[in-house]
Amino acid sequence: MYKLQEDLNAEAGHLLNETLLLRPNTAFAVAWKILFVVAILFEISKLALKPSLGTYKDLNMGNPLNIESIIEHTLLPTPVSQLAACAQE
């Protein structure tokens, strides 16, 4: 009985390792899963924060900014050509 169980476990392990297209413990698989979770979290936060982000308005048009524009405005520095010290020249 134990011998048959060991043979069955060995055969099942062999079949599982052969039939997988991509083993789940590779660096690519792990990075792909992390990227997927981050993208889902970004989408959920976008939907959850949409009402509070409606207060941010575009100065030129008056339309509400989307989350990508708010993140871009927050993270990117102001170009040197738009600084007040450069505008005086």
C-alpha positions in Angstrom: 0.0 0.0 0.0 2.8 2.5 0.9 4.7 1.6 -2.2 1.7 2.3 -4.4 1.2 5.6 -2.6 4.8 6.6 -3.1 4.6 5.6 -6.8 1.4 7.6 -7.2 2.9 10.7 -5.6 6.0 10.4 -7.7 4.0 10.1 -10.9 1.7 13.0 -9.9 4.7 15.2 -9.2 6.3 14.2 -12.5 3.1 15.0 -14.5 2.6 18.3 -12.8 6.2 19.5 -13.5 5.9 18.4 -17.2 2.5 19.8 -18.0 3.0 23.4 -16.7 3.8 25.9 -19.4 5.4 28.2 -16.9 6.5 27.1 -13.5 5.0 29.3 -10.7 8.3 29.9 -8.9 10.2 31.6 -11.7 11.2 35.3 -11.4 9.1 36.2 -14.4 6.0 34.6 -12.9 6.5 36.3 -9.5 7.1 39.7 -11.1 4.0 39.2 -13.3 1.8 38.4 -10.3 3.2 41.4 -8.4 2.6 43.7 -11.4 -1.0 42.4 -11.7 -1.7 43.0 -8.0 -0.3 46.6 -8.2 -2.4 47.3 -11.3 -5.5 46.1 -9.6 -4.7 48.1 -6.5 -4.2 51.2 -8.7 -7.5 50.7 -10.3 -9.3 50.2 -7.0 -7.7 53.3 -5.5 -8.6 55.3 -8.6 -12.3 54.4 -8.2 -12.2 54.9 -4.4 -10.5 58.3 -4.6 -12.5 59.7 -7.5 -14.9 61.8 -5.4 -12.1 63.4 -3.4 -10.0 64.0 -6.5 -12.8 66.0 -8.1 -11.7 69.1 -6.2 -8.5 69.3 -8.3 -9.2 71.4 -11.4 -7.3 72.2 -14.6 -6.3 75.8 -14.4 -6.7 76.4 -18.1 -9.9 74.6 -18.8 -11.6 74.3 -15.4 -12.2 70.5 -15.9 -11.5 68.1 -13.1 -8.1 66.4 -13.5 -7.8 62.6 -13.7 -5.6 60.6 -11.3 -2.8 60.3 -13.9 -2.6 64.0 -14.3 -2.6 64.6 -10.6 0.2 62.1 -10.1 2.2 63.6 -13.0 1.7 67.1 -11.6 2.8 65.9 -8.1 5.8 63.8 -9.1 7.3 65.8 -12.0 9.3 68.9 -11.2 8.4 72.2 -12.7 10.4 72.8 -15.9 13.1 75.5 -15.5 11.6 77.5 -18.4 8.4 78.0 -16.4 10.1 79.3 -13.3 9.6 83.0 -12.4 13.3 83.7 -12.4 13.6 82.5 -16.0 10.5 84.4 -17.1 12.1 87.8 -16.2 14.8 87.5 -18.8 
